Amino acid sequence: MDTAIHFENVTKTFGKVIANNQITMDVRKGEILALLGENGSGKTTLCNMLAGIYYPDNGKIYINGNVAAITSPQDSMKYHIGMVHQHYKLVELFTAAENIVLGLNPKEFKFDIKNAIKRIQEICDRYGFNIDPNKKVYNMTVSEKQNLEIVKVLYRGADILILDEPTAVLTPQEADVLFSVMRNMKADGKSIIIITHKLQEVLAVSDRVAILRKGEYIDTVETKDATTQSLTEMMVGEKVTLNIDRPEVVHNIPLLEIRDLTIKKDDGSIAIDKVNFYIRGGEILGVAGIAGCGQKELCEAIAGLRKIESGDINHVGESIIGKKPQEIIEEGIAMSFIPEDRLGMGLAPSLSITDNMMLKDYNVISPWYNPFVNRNAAREKAKQIINELDVKTPSTETPVRRLSGGNVQKVLVGREISAGPNVIVTAYPVRGLDINSSYAIYDILNEQKKNGVGIMFVGEDLDVLLALCDKIMVLCHGKVMGVVHATKTTKEQLGLMMTGTLDLNEEKPEKSFGIASDSLIQETIVDADEKKEVNE
Amino acid sequence: MEGFITWWTSAIVYGTIIMYGALGEILTQKSGHLNLGVPGEVFIGGFAGFAGAFLYENAVENPNTFLLIIIPIICAVIASGLAGLLYCFFTVTLKANQNVTGLALTYIGVGIGSFGGQYIMIKAGCTSYTRVQATSDIFTESIHHLVGSPDNWFLKMFLSYGFMIYFAIVVAIVLHIFLKKTRVGLNLRAVGESPATADAAGINVTLYKYVATMVGGAIAGLGGLVYIILYNNGGWTTSNPMETLGWLAVALVIFATWKPINAIWGSYLFAFLFWFYANANVLGITLSIPQADLVQALPYFATILVLIIIALRKKKENQPPASLGVNYFREER
């Protein structure tokens, strides 16, 4: 087979960090090549050099046998390379067609949108995309936006497509559709590079796998000869056990019970719609759902950070509605939410680990009558967490933002656990972590579970949820589609529930999932309004 | 009726000054830059136009009509365009904070303009008032002569102004077509909405920002020219409250929801409301001095009202450009 791209000793550094070191590898024509590696292994950097975002410090890139100098996105387009970035580059206010023609033919004064729409339709029909050229981007779903991004690069004549973590935001079903589109494009002679760290997808869709580790090129193997285990070992560089433990723990009383909870988003739309569920001590309840289905609002409501519209949140039989966040923490509910940028919530990036310890415990460490900060106690606590969780940091006084992602998350989770909570609400705790750090976090959570703590785990990777959690609750547009036992369900079933195709409430209307048989809530459910009257 | 027509005509002239400022600022803001230096640009434009006219009138015996028109316009456009360039150099190239840079530009513009105007007045041997008679006569020449004398209300209300008044409407319409229908306009809107997207699509973001800001500054400068040459009849005085109009222009951009067409009627409405205090007697209302001061704030109240309405309606098309006020760093991921 012909070679489409050849990297020769390509090196790229950012300051002291070597992102790509002497990489030599090939991409063939008409193949799907998976570029596999952990976060920070240099996959995206390597592809950004093809996209014209970065320029290599050293080494050469050959396209179809000729040396290519790609210094800008325009150059990249000239070489028929198109990259779909992880964060979509689309103008929300424009229609699909306007986004596609953006920046093309600047000499043409008036743009011929009709002709463009015709060509877009042709591309869609050819490969099986489903997009409406006249739809505004802000009305589109995530998978429509992704389709649009791919059509955009095809419209510009791309023969080599780079997809950066394309399935991170898709349900299993949407991912399957994407894979079939990718196969159509391959059959049309296009080369596709898919950047990912999900092994199942690599095995499902690629022809060959190239593995990077810490900026170094390891090897390229035929997918048919590879297994999850062999790929992981190449990716991590050591033997790892891929099984996530699920210790059996005797289940306790329901610690947190949520009844008929309704919460609104910031823009006034409904985030969580009449939701019932409960968490027992000694169990992990997984929460699955497409991003933005109310997970964040639910976590915030439990932590007392967001006003609820109606319903009740009960902690050991007592309502925590109307309590201050501080009082909720004192009751033993800990919440940690790792947003997409990973530093936004929970930790102050420029403060040291010690100072971040005090953010939550300031009133315990230094009582209110003491005007001075007791930094020693906080420093002791920081040291304890650094030792127990094996946080890699030069000192306790290092600003949190200077730590690597895994260590930041360990500090956050460690702080939440150190308060000795009996309920832990954690959202995306392994977001962006390498395999070893992720397993460290799972171990920490399992340790807490064994101690009888009830854990709510909001996650994105269904494989992890299935392996780690006892039960999984699926949210779709703020509604609970059902609560299933992790051992008795499949990824496909969860996928169908995430998109709302399967609603267990309809299948088994006699069963109400979210209400524990031994509920600690004494009275029957009453509306918030009625409750007010009772109180008065 | 007479009183109303006076109110109306003064509102049209005054509104045109605001309109030029707002149109310039709309173009600038569409590139993602919130330029609070508009009052400064208006002031500099006014001063440069005046200075150009003054120097030309004093340099030749019999000024040429064409040059009398073109010299002040070119001077105003170049000076305000350079003010826009200064703003752009700070915010685009040096990535300085847009609000601070804009406010500084306002003070610099007013300062330079006042200083230069004072200098010209001393040169001319006056202490408080200097006039460019010939230029003003041409600019204020109303176009109703083309059709007849202004004996009916229609001609008085719509055709009794100098050409710069009508030119503002032309600029607004051209700007509207440019933003809506042309490729370059589409690219510019993309730069203001999402510069990273525009950059990846091969649009030269820096160039677009520079050109939009400079052309925007130049258009705003025409507002200052209209103020001195038309509204003030070519007279430069020790105090020229052009900044007020600059701030009204900034408010009008929001009021017009970033649409040049809305800026046309919006500017006249603003001026109409602004002059309410002086023409209240037309409606049979007598205002005391503090009341009149309060009434002058009507355009700002109208802007706040519009802000509330667009916030409630949540229509994406009426929101400011998404990256407005945020400098673009390509390296930031």
Interface residues (C-beta under 8 A of the other chain):
Chain A: A51 I53 S72 P73 Q74 M77 H85 K89 L90 V91 E92 L93 F94 E98 N99 V101 L102 G103 L104 N105 P106 E108 F109 K110 F111 K136 Y138 D267
Chain B: K181 T182 R183 V184 L186 N187 R189 A190 E193 S194 A196 T197 A198 D199 A200 A201 G202 I203 K314 K316 E317 A322
